[in-house]
Amino acid sequence: MKVLVLGGDGFCGWPTALHLSAKGFEVAIVDNLSRRDIDDELGVQSLTPITSIETRIAAWKAVTGRDIAFHKLTLGQDYESFTALLREWRPNALVHFAEQRAAPYSMKSAQHKRYTVNNNINATNDTLAAVVETGLDIHVVHLGTMGVYGYGTAGMAIPEGYLKVKLDTPKGQVEQEILYPANPGSIYHMTKTQDALLFQFYAKNDALRITDLHQGIVWGCQTEETRLDDALINRFDYDGDYGTVLNRFLIQSQLGHPLTVHGTGGQTRAFINIQDTVRCIALAIANPPKCGERVKIMNQMTETHRVRDLAEMICGLTGADVAFLPNPRAEADENDLHVENKCLLGLGLQPITLQDGLLNDITEVARAYAHRADLTKVPCLSAWNADRLAATTEPAPAVRRMPAE
Ligand code: USQ
């Protein structure tokens, strides 16, 4: 079976390409290496020393004997080259990671909002239009986000994509299932809610087989495959735009930097380990929807945690201090989050929970590469709006030792 990994040089795409190759799929990567260009723009590099895509692929061949082809093209722009590649290579499935994935980066300026919208939505539409135009039967697996639902306290577990509603009609009450109402919290998350509508349309109009995986915040860095050789190492982002909360706290604890908790740290979010991410993608490929079926939506997360509880856990493990900082994001101070994730568990996912893998990850990556970190890149400087910008330029509050009183 042939799988094309769009965005296969990125944080989730690279380990996914290796995992699928290791499982015996024939794998090719499409990527324009834009994530590496953004590193240069932001003046920060992955904490881990990642090698060029050519070196990565050669190392994989040397270690496993398996080939991975690489095609450099920009989805959403190089449409003709992309359709030609589909016609020539005829993949059975494609996995779509080829989007700008950082919420703070998408909120930096008008230019960053425009880039994120143009890049992400055109990449998705071109992918779907190309599948239709070629007439090939390709299962499209997309990496969506839990952020399409918003993180509001719903009073119920957030279902997997669809919500049953009762409508009052002149003929009485009618039950329907609709897409769970979109409630994005950043321009980046908004592009993923637009993606969901594109998927709904193409599944209905063209009977495309589409799976949309609403993933939580990924933590960890290495997978079974990226550990096989130093040249295969995955990227690890710790900066204020691309670093995600738990990975940031882990490296901050190794740098002697107070943990940067936004506001009261009352935001509850969904999490998943990177090893489980790649396993979920393989499960999704193995269990496609049927032709003519609605979009198959699965919540790709394994546990929920409140940000300040994570900070407390890491303080307990490492003795780090905490700085409760003014929140640069427009988000609720506190929320409860309950999420259904029966689909992937039902397909056989056995979650790696935070307690299982946490210490390994601290020692393996954060400690080993702490010397490469640039402390000036740790603060989150992208504010969601003028009010948040004003709040974040207030004098810094005192650093506190957890647990907070
Ligand atoms: N936060 C802190 N301190 C920090 C960084 C973040 O308190 O130093 C807080 C944020 O204010 C927010 C929460 O931690 O309340 C999560 O922030 P994040 O940067 O870890 O995650 P987010 O911006 O939501 O985005 C990440 C990925 C994105 C993915 C999403 C899944 O970058 O690609 O879609 O997680 S989810 O959050 O479930 O929507």
Boltz pocket constraint, residues with backbone or C-beta under 6 A from the ligand:
constraints:
  - pocket:
      binder: B
      contacts: [[A, 101], [A, 102], [A, 103], [A, 104], [A, 144], [A, 145], [A, 146], [A, 147], [A, 148], [A, 215], [A, 216], [A, 217], [A, 218], [A, 241], [A, 242], [A, 243], [A, 244], [A, 245], [A, 246], [A, 248], [A, 260], [A, 261], [A, 262], [A, 263], [A, 265], [A, 267], [A, 269], [A, 270], [A, 307], [A, 327], [A, 329], [A, 331], [A, 378], [A, 380]]
      max_distance: 6.0
